[in-house]
Amino acid sequence: MTIEDTLVTFEGVHKRYDDFVAVKALDLEIKRGEFVAIMGPSGCGKTTTLRMLAGLETPSGGKITIGGKCMNDVPAHERDTPLVWQSLALFPFLNVIENVEFGLKMRGVPDFERQPRALIWLERLGLKGFEKRRIDQLSGGQRQRVALARSLVTEPEMLLLDEPLSALDAHLVIRMQGVLTKLQKELGITFVYVTHSQSEAFAMADRVVIMGQGEISQIGAPRDIFRAPKNRFVAEFVGRNNIFAGMGQSGGDIVVAADRISVSREATEGASVQAAFLSEEFVGTAIICYFEGPDGEDLKALVTEEELEALSPEPGEQFWLSWAPEAVHELEGA
Amino acid sequence: MRMADILSRVYVAALFVFVFLPILTSVVFSFNSDRFPTVPLGHFTTHWYETAFSRPEVWLAFKNSLIVAFCAASLSTMLGFVTAYTDFRYGFRFKTAYLALALLPPTIPLVIMGLAMLAWLGRLGLSGTLIGIIIAHTVMGAPFAMAICRMRLQQMDPALEAAAWNLGASPWRTMASVVIPFSTPALISAFCLTAAVSFDEFIVAWFVSGLNKTVPVMILEILQGNVDPQINAIGTVVFLTSITLVILAQLLILRRSAT
């Protein structure tokens, strides 16, 4: 990565409130044109990180740069870091086009230029003909797109998104994910996307940053994080992973992904554990079977419909869960 | 259940009759030709309105009342909005005390308030002036304006202001282009209500008005002289003015909670 490629850097950034540390010693670089998702459970500091990037929170220490310039003391309204809010925060007293024009107006773009630029974005996001609508006359998905248009109309280098899809119905989430990834590729700008949803982060991002308790736990491509979680926190948070304590070669914990577990009634050769069947869950083409391990741990295995029928498990029945040696990923630390 | 339903309807109707009958009586007698308020009624007349509004001191009192109501309502609304915004936007140590103080004036007995205003404004050389009444009515109206503005600001998404900063609006620009437009219904409503409070207010105005009488003060002075149906005529106009302002305020409150 060369200097020109880097758009944002966090160097030892931390944020402390009176009696609570929201973010501790964060180091992160974000490249131009990259789609980065910051993911973690609530209270992990991901939203604070985003707000510091937008200038809505001031870091207690460390340095944030955008385009090589230190941004610590630049107030929010002098930055070009539009944010798509979780609540959308559309202005209810303005109509659709007035909402979209807002950023241009505040930047002193003259009247005659504002309207055509806003219209281009409304059309691009499929909102043509809705210019004069009031915000409360729009559906959830339409409001979402107004919020996007409002943020993108100033043609920023970077767009920040704070759990923008959390209020939408499941089928709309998938559609909006498509809209967002397409937009990001077409515009070639940086997206920084904060979410607690693994599926959103993994579906869209080039790189995922996993945060826990104010620190970065792991940074990597979705596939790397899924296949090679660094520690127990990541492995648990990412889900569909089985964690076996103390089974590594050096006595550490190991992780085996649910889709690499095979289930049988008889004991098999190689690594395996005996576990009691709990329940099953259909997830599209495959089925997740849940088991309880010998030490009470939650285990899961991904099986096909045929496999499930062949096994026909009853709750409480014992099965052998086994895996190939190459499926094992050893965790760092305890 | 059905019986209870009927009873509650009757109760509400009775309540309205109880509240509005005296005022209605006054309205009816203002159009009655007899000098004394007795039944059976005489014939319909607008005589009392004509005589009342041919007196220059009545016009002067109305003019005074309107000036006071307009100025006091503007000042109350401004103060109330600023106080409510401070509460909405900032957290500070003695906030509860600050709010309690801001909401205190309506709990002070009006006679005490009147006396205190007289003493204080007298020292400032403002007793007996319209400015004195305006100050007194502003103090009385600001808590109402604050309550109304607070209700509106509580409905505002806290992200709305931050969203405006994020889109390049300075804090002052945000106030002008987001917070005030969002609060406009509350501001108009607070203005109407505090204007009505001022227009009706008698006790404090009586203490501080001196020669610059407002309408309620003038009504009492006429009443002290003799029973005169002109009072009913003036009273009806005052009532209509106030009720219009209050209804306007209520309509705005109702409409904004619908959205």
Interface residues (C-beta under 8 A of the other chain):
Chain A: A54 G55 L56 P75 A76 H77 E78 T81 P82 L83 W85 Q86 S87 A89 F91 P92 F93 L94 F102 G103 K105 M106 R107 D136 R150 S151 T154
Chain B: D157 A159 L160 A162 A163 A164 W165 N166 L167 G168 A169 S170 P171 R173 T174 S177 V178 P181 F182 T184 T259
